């Protein structure tokens, strides 16, 4: 019937993908390259609980969840000892569920995009200041068709973010994507370095469909040995868009009362359909601005627990600048070993590579 036909079609597609993956891995081995499977692409903080529930997966305890994760890592270590593994995180917000300092992968692959002004530049600064684990830019881009968005804007974005990534300590940088596609929306359809129109000749003389955009020159002329610039914290680092409809503020501290610096706070509207985030100052204080009234919030820090709450509409007060403000006061976060003995397991794993540190270079 129709369902069986769809299932067979899906299975054929899976077989083709596995065959393609096999030849990619085989080619990498022949070239002396190290394969790096991405355990999850664009992992986001709010999906985990919903996916476990949808799949009817329940764990009797947090320890059982940890143990399953440990068992899977040991299988990878046993059957793929010479492979690296990464996790594709969307950005700062994933600290609520996928703390990059606690998840045991060989490096973190971030996929930041400019959902707000200068978001990528500012997130790169946060990664560089706060992470002790290796990380790279696994995806980033802005679209350009030389009409709605000029090619020169796309090229400038690539220049700025590539320089910022190097300055802030990234181990690599990838642009999504190679060629423009037709995905029926402007943003994903024009992110490529190769436009769909026209034809070009390769170095080998082959005629191929598409023409390079100016952004391609950024990567052609990139010099990895050039001096690095500063890892810049832009003026809008703490509130990308500078809204003024409402505000929540407070201070994050640890169990000893010391400030949690660069902790992450996110706030949503009433229906969880829109949100903004910010990070704390060195003294643990924060101010989150939005263009709607905040109804829900959540706070955490790297290697810290998560706290959440719901400021009531009637608890907003008028601040001196007339912005309705809800003061959360002092929020205490507790250090966490969310992933238990994973760090010990990682230490044993790294000893194989001689230096006791990550297998990814500086």
C-alpha positions in Angstrom: 0.0 0.0 0.0 1.0 3.7 0.0 2.7 3.4 3.4 4.8 0.5 2.3 5.8 2.3 -0.9 6.8 5.4 1.2 8.8 3.1 3.6 10.6 1.5 0.7 11.4 4.8 -0.9 12.8 6.0 2.4 14.8 2.9 2.8 16.3 3.3 -0.7 17.2 6.9 0.2 18.9 5.6 3.4 20.9 3.0 1.5 22.1 5.6 -1.0 23.1 8.0 1.8 25.0 5.2 3.6 26.7 4.3 0.4 27.7 7.9 -0.2 29.0 8.1 3.4 31.0 4.9 3.0 32.8 6.3 -0.1 33.4 9.7 1.7 35.0 7.9 4.6 37.0 5.6 2.3 38.3 8.7 0.4 39.2 10.4 3.7 41.1 7.4 4.8 43.0 7.2 1.5 44.0 10.9 1.8 45.1 10.5 5.4 42.3 12.6 6.7 40.4 12.0 10.0 36.6 11.5 9.7 34.6 13.6 12.1 30.9 12.5 12.4 28.6 15.1 13.7 26.4 13.3 16.3 23.6 15.8 15.9 23.1 18.7 13.5 21.7 22.0 14.9 21.0 20.6 18.4 18.8 23.0 20.2 18.0 23.2 23.9 14.2 22.8 23.7 14.0 19.6 21.6 15.4 17.0 23.9 12.5 16.5 26.3 9.9 16.6 23.5 11.8 14.1 21.4 12.2 11.6 24.3 8.5 11.9 25.1 7.5 11.5 21.5 9.6 8.3 21.3 8.2 7.0 24.6 11.7 6.9 26.0 11.8 7.2 29.8 14.7 6.8 32.2 14.0 5.8 35.8 16.7 8.2 37.0 19.3 10.7 35.9 21.9 8.1 36.5 20.3 5.7 34.0 20.4 8.5 31.4 24.1 9.1 32.1 24.9 5.4 32.0 23.2 5.0 28.6 25.2 8.0 27.3 28.4 6.5 28.7 27.7 3.1 27.1 27.3 4.7 23.7 30.5 6.7 24.0 32.4 3.5 25.0 31.0 1.8 21.9 32.3 4.6 19.7 35.7 4.4 21.4 35.8 0.6 20.9 34.7 0.5 17.2 36.0 3.9 16.0 39.1 4.7 18.1 40.7 6.8 15.4 37.7 9.0 14.6 36.9 12.4 16.1 33.3 13.2 17.1 31.6 16.6 17.3 28.2 18.0 18.1 26.6 20.8 16.0 25.2 23.4 18.5 23.1 26.3 17.2 24.8 28.8 19.6 24.9 30.3 23.1 21.3 29.1 24.1 22.3 25.5 23.9 24.1 25.9 27.2 20.7 25.1 28.9 20.7 21.5 27.6 24.0 20.9 25.8 26.6 22.5 28.0 29.7 22.6 25.7 32.0 22.4 28.8 30.5 19.2 30.0 29.5 17.2 26.9 32.2 14.7 25.9 33.0 15.3 22.3 36.4 16.1 20.7 35.3 19.6 19.8 32.2 21.7 19.6 30.8 22.8 16.2 28.8 26.0 16.5 26.3 27.0 13.8 25.6 30.7 14.6 23.5 32.9 12.3 22.4 36.6 12.5 18.9 36.2 13.8 19.6 39.6 15.4 22.1 42.4 14.4 25.7 41.3 14.9 24.7 38.1 16.7 27.4 36.0 15.1 30.2 38.4 15.9 29.0 38.7 19.5 28.5 35.0 20.0 32.0 34.3 18.6 33.4 36.6 21.3 31.5 34.7 24.0 32.8 31.3 22.7 36.3 32.7 22.7 36.1 34.2 26.2 34.3 31.4 28.0 35.1 28.0 26.4 38.1 25.9 27.5 37.2 23.1 25.0 38.1 23.3 21.3 35.5 24.7 19.0 34.9 25.7 15.5 32.3 27.5 13.3 30.6 24.5 11.6 28.1 26.7 9.8 27.4 30.4 9.2 26.3 32.7 6.3 24.0 35.4 5.2 22.1 35.1 2.0 22.7 37.4 -1.0 21.1 37.7 -4.4 22.6 41.2 -5.2 19.1 42.6 -5.0 17.4 42.2 -1.6 20.9 41.7 -0.1 24.0 42.9 -2.0 26.8 40.5 -2.8 29.2 43.0 -1.1 27.3 42.7 2.1 27.7 38.9 2.0 31.4 39.3 1.3 31.8 41.8 4.2 30.0 39.4 6.6 32.4 36.6 5.6 35.4 38.8 6.1 34.3 40.0 9.5 33.2 36.7 10.9 36.2 34.7 9.6 38.6 37.2 11.1 36.6 37.2 14.4 36.6 33.4 14.5 40.4 33.3 14.2 40.9 36.0 16.7 38.6 34.3 19.3 40.3 30.9 19.0 38.2 28.9 16.6 39.9 25.8 15.3 38.0 26.0 12.0 35.4 27.9 9.9 32.8 26.5 7.5 30.4 28.4 5.2 26.9 27.1 4.7 26.5 26.5 1.8 28.5 25.9 -1.4 25.9 26.6 -4.0 22.5 28.3 -4.0 19.5 26.0 -4.0 15.8 26.4 -4.5 14.2 26.0 -1.1 11.2 28.3 -1.7 12.4 30.8 0.9 14.8 33.7 0.4 17.1 33.0 3.4 18.1 29.4 2.7 18.0 29.7 -1.1 20.8 32.3 -1.5 23.4 31.5 1.1 25.9 29.8 -1.4 29.2 31.1 -2.6 28.1 29.9 -6.1 25.0 31.4 -7.7 22.8 29.3 -9.8 23.0 31.5 -12.9 25.5 31.2 -15.7 28.4 28.7 -16.2 32.0 28.6 -15.1 35.2 26.7 -16.0 37.1 24.8 -13.4 40.9 24.7 -13.2 40.7 21.4 -15.1 38.7 23.1 -17.9 35.3 21.5 -17.0 32.2 23.5 -17.7 30.0 23.6 -14.6 26.7 25.3 -13.9 26.8 28.4 -11.7 29.1 31.4 -11.2 31.1 32.3 -8.0 29.8 35.3 -6.0 32.3 37.8 -4.6 32.2 36.0 -1.2 34.3 33.3 -2.8 37.3 35.6 -3.0 37.3 35.8 0.9 38.1 32.1 1.0 40.4 32.0 -2.1 42.6 34.7 -0.6 42.5 33.7 3.1 45.9 33.4 4.7 45.9 31.2 7.8 49.4 32.5 8.7 48.4 36.2 8.7 48.5 37.9 12.1 45.3 37.7 14.1 43.3 40.7 15.1 41.5 41.3 18.4 38.6 39.2 19.6 36.1 42.1 19.6 33.2 42.6 22.0 30.9 44.9 20.1 28.9 47.7 21.7 25.7 45.7 21.5 27.2 42.6 23.0 24.8 42.4 25.9 21.6 43.3 23.9 21.9 42.8 20.2 18.8 44.8 19.2 18.5 47.3 22.0 14.7 47.0 22.5 12.8 49.1 25.1 9.3 47.6 25.5 10.2 45.7 28.7 13.2 44.5 30.8 14.1 41.7 33.2 17.2 42.2 35.4 18.9 40.4 38.3 22.1 38.8 39.3 23.5 35.3 39.1 25.7 33.9 41.9 27.1 30.5 42.8 26.6 28.6 46.1 29.3 30.7 47.7 27.7 34.0 46.7 30.4 34.7 44.0 29.1 36.1 40.7 28.5 33.9 37.7 30.2 35.8 34.9 28.9 35.4 31.3 26.0 33.3 32.5 23.1 33.0 30.0 19.6 34.3 30.5 16.7 33.9 28.1 13.2 35.4 28.2 10.0 34.5 26.3 6.7 36.1 25.5 3.5 34.7 27.0 3.0 32.0 24.3 6.7 30.9 24.1 6.7 32.1 20.4 9.4 34.8 20.7 12.5 35.2 22.8 15.7 37.1 23.5 18.8 36.3 25.5 21.7 38.1 27.1 24.7 37.2 29.3 25.9 38.5 32.7 28.5 41.1 33.4 31.6 40.2 35.4 29.7 41.0 38.7 26.9 38.5 37.7 24.3 41.2 37.0 22.2 41.2 33.8 19.7 43.3 31.9 17.6 41.6 29.2 15.6 43.9 26.9 12.7 42.9 24.6 10.1 44.3 22.3 7.3 42.4 24.2 6.5 41.8 27.8 8.5 38.9 29.2 6.4 36.1 30.7 9.0 33.3 31.2 12.7 33.2 31.9 15.5 30.7 32.3 19.1 31.2 33.5 22.3 29.1 33.6 26.0 29.3 33.3 28.7 27.0 31.9 29.1 24.1 34.4 26.1 25.4 36.4 22.5 24.2 37.1 19.5 25.8 35.3 16.9 28.0 37.0 13.6 29.1 35.5 10.5 31.1 36.4 7.5 33.2 35.3 7.4 36.9 36.1 3.8 37.9 36.4 2.4 40.8 34.4 1.5 42.7 37.6 5.1 42.5 38.9 6.6 44.8 36.3 7.5 48.2 37.7 8.4 51.4 35.9 12.1 52.1 36.0 13.7 55.5 35.9 13.9 55.3 32.1 10.2 54.4 32.0 10.9 50.8 30.7 8.6 48.3 32.5 11.1 46.3 34.5 10.9 43.0 36.5 13.7 42.5 39.0 14.4 38.8 39.6 16.8 39.7 42.4 19.7 37.3 43.2 19.5 33.9 41.6 21.7 31.1 43.0 23.1 28.5 40.6 24.8 25.3 41.7 27.8 23.7 40.1 26.9 20.5 38.3 28.5 17.3 37.2 25.6 16.8 34.8 27.6 14.2 32.8 29.0 12.4 35.8 32.1 10.4 35.1 32.4 11.5 31.4 35.3 13.8 32.2 37.2 10.9 33.7 36.4 8.8 30.7 37.6 11.6 28.4 40.9 11.8 30.3 41.5 8.1 29.8 40.6 8.4 26.1 43.0 11.3 25.5 45.9 9.5 27.0 46.1 7.5 23.8 47.1 10.6 22.0 50.1 11.3 24.2 49.5 14.8 25.5 46.6 14.3 27.8 44.6 17.0 26.1 42.2 17.3 23.2 43.0 15.7 19.9 42.2 19.0 18.1 45.1 21.4 17.8 45.1 25.1 19.0 
